[in-house]
Amino acid sequence: MTITFTNACSVIKNYSLNSFTSSKYKSIPFSEENIPAPPDYSLDNSWAVLPSKYPKPLIEIIGNTKPDSAAVFYIYPTLLLDPEDISWNSDIYKKQIRDDVINKAVKYQASAWASAGELYVPFYRQAHIRIFTSPYNESRAWELAYSDLKKSFEYFLKYHRKNRPIIIASHSQGAIHAKRLLQEYFDGTDLQNELVAAYLIGTQIKINDFKNLKPLESKEETGGYVSWNTYKKNRYPKKYNQWFKGGVVTNPINWNSDQSSDISEHLGILYIDDKIYPKSVKVYKTDGILWTSVPKVPNRILLNFIKSYHYADINLFWADIKKNSKDRLNAWFKNNNNH
């Protein structure tokens, strides 16, 4: 899903996580012959972000931020949204694909974790958005996307991590893939001890998705995960029972088990003018959904008509995530130095 306020209206018109069956897509049968060329993670060109190549849009947001000591592995959301696009997986070598990843996902999402550690963002052949809609549920396209991320993560562990604590950051399709990485590499393994936190944002995560990993219920707890799906207060998605109900809901303002937080506690939205607007939203937790007030930002009248804030799951709490990732990292070091 796209993730800035800029194109919110067009996104909601063409696709919403809450109305998958409302869109009609052009499509062709999945074919091995039409699979885009694979990434090679030994080459810098297969990474959207490496510490040695922070793109300009990212630097515009974070400035001369000196990253802390974590290694941050970020997985971006679905950006392949055009209903006219018949491809099943993105071609990471196309300029438009690469530009979207950097100018949307990296700039407005991954940037939230940049102060906690060096960023690593692999390009991957993500699945087209129609994969979430019947009759387009093509498992081979989904597996292809995950196979790229698995290879990139293994390369990250072997060559980039360098024994640093790990933060997993993700949104939407990226969070679903991140959940699987956690299941395979962290849940009940030695690597779980190296996990500061996993931010599995914009998808349904249930407690029984993991055997050992648990939801984090305080701002300095480590070794588990947080998750939320943002929606306008007192509104429910059409696919609520299927896609949201029963999911873990973290309060991304106070990070504890409180059902709500006051607007004065909110540290800030990263808005389309690249400015931070603190004290802009208050949130309320309900079953599987994080309700939010209409954000207090310039030209907010447009936001009054939007029910789903999925596109802004991270933007809305950008400054809160930034601080929280640092707080958790400091707590991780404190806990590990005491053992």
Secondary structure, 3 states (H helix, E strand, C coil): CCCCCCCHHHHHHHCCCCCHHHCCCCCCCCCHHHCCCCCCCCCHHHEEECCCCCCHHHHHHHCCCCCCCEEEEEECCCCCCCCCCCCCECCCCCHHHHHHHHHHHHHHCHHHHCCCEEEEEECCCCECHHHHCCCCCCHHHHHHHHHHHHHHHHHHHHHHCCCCCEEEEEECHHHHHHHHHHHHHCCCCHHHHHEEEEEEECCCCCHHHCCCCCECCCCCCCCEEECCCEEECCCCCCCHHHHCCCCCCCCCCCCCCCCEECHHHCCCEECCCCCEECCCCCEEEECCEEEECCCCCCCHHHHHHCCECHHHCCHHHHHHHHHHHHHHHHHHHHHHHCC
